[in-house]
Amino acid sequence: MLKPGGRLICVQPNFRLEPRRYFDDYTHKQIYTDVSFRDFLEANGLKVIHC
């Protein structure tokens, strides 16, 4: 949960750039690209400032 005016900074693997290696890490449960992750955040009420 973020406080009003709080910031969330994310670093994530990008499936679009490395599809063959994406699941080499067993913790990667969901596929996101730079576009789909931004859409996910905005759909959940967050304002994306920089991507």
C-alpha positions as CSV (number, residue, x, y, z in Angstrom):
1,M,0.0,0.0,0.0
2,L,1.4,3.4,-0.9
3,K,0.7,6.6,1.0
4,P,-0.9,9.4,-1.1
5,G,2.0,10.9,-3.1
6,G,4.1,7.8,-2.6
7,R,6.3,6.4,-5.3
8,L,6.8,2.8,-6.5
9,I,10.0,2.1,-8.3
10,C,10.1,-1.2,-10.2
11,V,12.9,-3.1,-12.0
12,Q,11.5,-6.1,-13.9
13,P,12.6,-8.6,-16.5
14,N,11.2,-7.8,-19.9
15,F,9.7,-10.8,-21.7
16,R,9.8,-8.9,-25.1
17,L,13.5,-8.5,-24.9
18,E,14.5,-12.0,-23.5
19,P,11.7,-14.5,-24.2
20,R,14.1,-17.5,-24.3
21,R,15.6,-16.7,-20.9
22,Y,12.6,-15.3,-19.1
23,F,11.7,-18.5,-17.2
24,D,15.3,-19.4,-16.4
25,D,14.4,-17.9,-13.0
26,Y,11.8,-20.0,-11.3
27,T,10.3,-16.9,-9.5
28,H,9.1,-15.5,-12.8
29,K,5.4,-16.5,-12.5
30,Q,3.7,-13.9,-14.8
31,I,4.8,-12.6,-18.2
32,Y,5.1,-8.9,-18.6
33,T,6.6,-6.6,-21.2
34,D,7.4,-3.0,-20.7
35,V,4.0,-2.2,-22.2
36,S,1.9,-4.8,-20.4
37,F,3.4,-4.0,-17.0
38,R,2.6,-0.3,-17.5
39,D,-0.9,-1.1,-18.5
40,F,-1.3,-3.4,-15.4
41,L,-0.2,-0.6,-13.1
42,E,-2.5,2.0,-14.7
43,A,-5.4,-0.4,-14.7
44,N,-4.9,-0.7,-10.9
45,G,-5.0,3.0,-10.4
46,L,-1.4,4.0,-10.4
47,K,0.0,6.8,-12.5
48,V,3.1,5.9,-14.5
49,I,5.5,8.8,-14.7
50,H,8.4,7.2,-16.5
51,C,8.8,3.8,-18.2
